[in-house]
Amino acid sequence: MPINQPSNQIKLTNVSIVRLKKGGKRYEIACYKNKVQEWRNGVEKDLDDVLQISNVFINVSKGEVAKSNDLKKSFGTEDRTKIAREILSKGEVQVGEKEREHDIAAVRREIATLVAEKCVDPATQAPYSVSIIEKAMTEAGYSVRANKNAKSQVSECIKALQSDSTLPIQRAKMRIRVVVPAANIDDLRERLLDGVDKLEHEDKGEEWSGTMLIDPGQFRVISELLNKTVKGKGRVETLTFNTSATTGS
């Protein structure tokens, strides 16, 4: 619904209202959508590019501007720019029900896509489609948090599917080849294979090479081990990972 600025009846569209209760009163500012998060993340630094109207309101929708006396009592200042900054930093973004549902659905879909890219059926090592992951999320009763990005919720979602759904699922394994000087392998072998799921093949000549399956999280561990021990004389190569997720059922 368009919001009218009382002074000249300018219609505001694409608006996000940020609200803060202080000193027993409610204060609001009118911001451009998406700019609030950019300001809070430090991406946007110009307040004029965030605010649709450089003022502080009691009710943006009705065009009711906050009185200076009230601002002074609540914030200790009448400086509306300073107050707007505080509201922008500490206030709650008001989101309509339809917009909230849309945001949650979008994050949910993104989480399901990321899970499908990272996980497989343990029996076949084949990836699941995004729609199957979404059904398993529903079965597991997994609740998406719209205020967090999808990537940060993937690990929690995988754990929920493993414990609370009937879908057999595990993280996809990474196949790598590790190459080190043969003279170093006896000292390195135990530590190198400590986090490896399966050593599939190994050869030893002037260099030792091993093909192995690992959890993706072990790639950095192995790389750091080689950097500390053989110092540039060893290498880790990624051979295969899981196939891309599909969107069908």
Steps between C-alpha positions, in 0.01 A plus 500: 500500500645842404595725792439875475739759634277764660694808384454453127316169462793320337408134470760263641544163338763228557505603866623320810394640837747469786345536847655562841322534834676736739391710794155344489437614142525341157714664232530409134708587196424431132785323318559353157461123493829307512687812614444429870701178490767662284535776761525249784756295307711809435447484122297821488638797694297793365190552715332699222510190279326298771222734613208575270416800719754666727268518799384304802137394530258373760319323216644497149183360339289786635770761445516591870832671567654466847494813715833654595411499872431125489828435319688702759342302786556161336841545336649794689534696176286658228755417229284297263798374299663362812171347613439346158841334521410347836164376375669359191758315709278376785147494362293214363422484128125468454420229246154428363362146527510432125853638473609291799354185346671576169836559671475176700405302189798643310745419781350153536546430130860624512578279801350197324709575189821525701423178690429320172837617365689379806327170581429160348314175561746290706403180317540624143715814546254671265380854573143579598281750317419828669131407526583178690714701744212745548260215579748358752533845660123507546501149643777592743310813607800717416431868566671752276622826656440783256738731687799273423646420162447158347867395508522537878204264546616213277692297761214523749253395230709194404512391865123543528442286189731230634329485839137595435415383147483158334723612213839322501749781448867578551744762387655421162859380513786665314748286309852644515855401411780583742858502375803530730869405476539128571759581767233678707210257482602278792494797735184645346288195431322467835413869526412522130252211511355592839199688355470298178186290444664261255841462338407370154844468340863582568826493303855548619801588289701819540171644615216346696150564365173395655145526367249531781145595598461770762237722652534842327593657833818291510642657184630804686633283784706291259620806307618666822674180609699488175585869522644453848689176435623480142491875429409524133624155402157337534166574337130419527288462187120486487393217269121486536221631717126441494288573195285812479160502664191470285168673556269219398327255733 
